C-alpha cells in the first residue's frame, strides 16, 4: 500500500468517526440512517455530469451493493437499539475485516502477505478489545447477533464495491452513481416504512442528514478509490481505525474518560496500522 493510499484511508477513517459522532439521535435511528444515505446522494449528485455513466456489469455491482447496504443499515440500528453503541459498533466493525479478508482470498484470489495479515489481525483484535466491558457488564445475545449480522453485510458490500469500482471507468464514477442511486432507494424506503413521519424526521434532523451524508460520501468515496489501488482486505482493515479516532474524539471533545483496557486496545490498533503500512 503506497503512502498516498495509506494516508487517504486514514483520513477517510477520521471522517467516518466524525460521521458516527453526528449520529447521536434520540428518535428513529433507522429512519435517520436512511435519510443520511439520501444526504450522501445529495452530496454526490452535483458530480454526476462530470463522471462517466456505468456500463455493463458495473450496474449489477451497484444493485447488489444497494441491497447489502440496506441490510447493513437495518441490522446496525437494531444492534444500537438492543445494546450500547460502545459495544455494538466495535463488535460489528472489528469482525468485518476478517470476513472481508476471507472473502477476498476465496472470491478474488487476493491473498495478503504475512505482514498484512498481521496488521489485519492486530487491528481486528484491538477493535474487539475496545468493545469489551468491565466485570459485571454483560453483552446481550441479541446485540451480539445483530452486530455479527451487521459485520457480514459490511464484508458483503465491501467486496461488492471493491469489485464494482474496479469494473468501472474509475472509482469516483462508481462511488458517485452508487451514492445517488442508494440515496434515492433509501428515501423511497424511508417514505414507505415511515409515511408522513419521514418528513417530520427530515425537518428535525436535516443537519445530521446533510452533514453526515457529506462526511459519509467523502469517507467511503476515498475508500472505494483506495480499493482500486490496494488490496481490498487491507483497505477494509485500515478503515477500522475509525474506532481509534472515535475514542480520541470522545476524550478531546466530549471529556469522556477512557478505561485502561481501551488504551491498550488503542495501542494494539496503532500496531496494526504500522504493520499494514509495512506490508
N, C-alpha and C positions, 0 to 999 in steps of 0.2 A: 504494500500500500504506500503510495507516494506521500510526501509531506503535505502537498496541497489537498489531496483527498482526505488525509487524516485530520487536518485542521478543519476542513469544511464539515466533516461529520461531527466533530466535537462541537462546532458552532451550532449545528442542527440539533444536537442533544441538549444544549443550553436553551435553545428556543422551545424544544419540546417540554422541558421542565417548566418554562415560563407559561406555556400554553396550559399545562395542567394546574399551575397555580391560579390561573384565571377561572378554572372550573370549580370554584367554591360556591356552588349554588345551593339554595335551601329547598328547592322545589323538585320539579320533574326532571331528573338528570338525563333520562333517555331522550326526552324532547329537546333539551338544551344541546346535547351532543349532536343530535340530528341537525339542529339549527346551526351549530358551529360548522358542520360539514357543508351546509349551504353557504356559510360565510367564507369557507375555503374556495368554493366555486365562484363567489362574487369577487374574491381577491384575484383569482386566476383568469376570469372572463376577459379583462382588457387585453390579455396576451394572445387571445385566440387568432386575431388577424395576422399575427406575426410568426406563427408556428405552423408546420405542415400538418395536413389532415392525416390521421392514421390510415393505414392501408392494411387490407388482408387480415392476417391472424392477430394483428395488434388489437382489433376491435374485440376479438374473443377474450384476450387477456384483460381488457378493460372491463368487460361484462362480468367475468369471473371475479375480478378484484372487487367490484361494487357489491356483489353478493357476499363475499367473505368479509368485507369491511362492515357491512350491516350486521353480520353475526358478531363481529368483534365489539361493535358499539353496544349491542344488546347485552352480551354477557359481561362486559366490563362494568356497565351500570348496575347489573344485577349483583355483581361482586361488591360494588360500593354500597349497595342497599343492605346487604347482609353482613358486612364486616367493615373494619376501618380502612380508610384509604392507605394508611401507612403499611398495612399488611397486604391488602388485595393487590395494590399496584405493583410493588416489587415482586410479589409471587408470580403475577401474570407476565411481567416483563422479563423476569430472571430465567424462566424456563423456556421462553420463546426462542432465544438464540441457539439453544441446544437442539430444539426441534428443527430449526432452520438449517443448522449445520448438517444434521442427518438427512434432511430433505434435499439439500443442495448436492450432497455427496451421492445420494441414490438416484435422484431425478436428473441432475445436471452434470454429474461427473466431476464436480468441484471438490476435490479432497484437499483440505487445508494442510499446510506444513506443520511440523511439531511445535514451533514457537507460536503459530497462530492458534493451534488447538489449545496450548497452554493459556494463551490470553483469553480465549473464549471461556474456558473452564474457570479461570480466576474471576472474570467478570461476572459470570453466572453465579458462582459461589458467593461473591461479595454482595450481589444484589439480593440473593436469597437470605444471606446472613442479616442484611438490612431489614428484612421483613419479620425476623424472629421477635417474639415478645418475651418479656421477663417472666419470672416464676409466678405461676398462678394465673397467667393471662393466656387463656386458650384461644385457639383459632377454630372457628366453626367449620364443620364439614362442608356445609353449603358454600361458604366463602371460598374454601379451597377448590371445590368442584367448579364453581363459576370462574375462578381465576385461572385454573388449568384449561378450561374450555376457551377462555379468552386467549391464552398463550397459543393454543392450537390454531385459532383464527389468525393471530398475529403472524405465526410462521407461514400459514397458508397464503395470506395476502402479500407477505414479504417475498416469497418465492415467485408468486404470480407477477408481482410488479417488477421484480428484477428481470424476469424473462420478458415481460411486456416492454419494458424500457429498452432492452437490448434489441427487440424486434422492430422498434420504431425508428424513425429517422434520427431522433436524438432523445435523451432522457427528459429534456424540458418539454418537448412536444407531448410526450406520453403523459407527463405529470399534469400539464395544463388541461388536456382533454379529460383525463381521469377526474380531476378536481371538479370541473364544471359539470360533468355528467353525474358524478356521485352526489354533488350538491343538489341537483335537480331531483334525483331519486330520493334523497334524504328529506327534502322539502315536501315532496308528494307523500312520503311515508308518514311524516310528522302530521300533515293535514289529515291523512286517512285515519291515523290512530288517535289523534287528539282533537280533531274537529276545530270548532271555534276557539278552543283554548290555545291552539297553536299561535294564533295572532296575539293574544294577550301575553303569552310567554315570550314571544319575539319582541314585543314592545318593552317588556320588563328587562329582558336580558340582551338587548341589542348590542351593548358594548362588549359583552362577553362573546357574543356571536361573531361580531366583526373582528374584534381584537384577537380572539382565539383562532378564528379562521385564518387570519393573515399569518400569524405565527405558525400555525399548523401547516399551511401551504408552503411557507418558506422551509420549514424544518424537513418535511417529507419530500419536497422537491429536491432539496440538496441530497437527501439520502438516495433518491432514485437516480440522480446524476452520478453519485458515487458508485452505485451498483453496476454502472456501465463501464467503470474503470478499475474496479477491485472486486475480489470475491464477495458474493452476496452474504455468506455467513460472517465474514469479518466485519462488513459494514453493519449488519444487523446487531452483532455483539457490541460494537463500539457505540451504537446509538443508545445502548442501555446505560451509558454514563449519565444519561438524563437523571437517573436516581441520585447520583452524586451531586449534580447541580441543584436538584430539588432540595437536598439536605442543606447545602450551602445557603440557598435562598431562605430556608426556614430559620436558619441561625442568624443570618445577617439582616434580613428584612422583617422577620416576624419575632425575633428574640426568643425562639424556642430552644430548649435545652436538648442536647444530644447525648444519648446513653453511650457508655464506653464501648459496648459491642458494636454500635453503629460507626464509631470512629474506626474500629478495627475493620469493619466491613468496607468503609471508605478507602482505607489503605489497600485492602485486597483488590478493590476496583481499580485503583490507580496502578497497582502492579499488573493487572490485566491489560490496562491501556498501554503500558510500556511494552508488554510482551507483544501485543498486536502491532505496535509501531515497529518493533524489531523484526517481527515476522513479515 
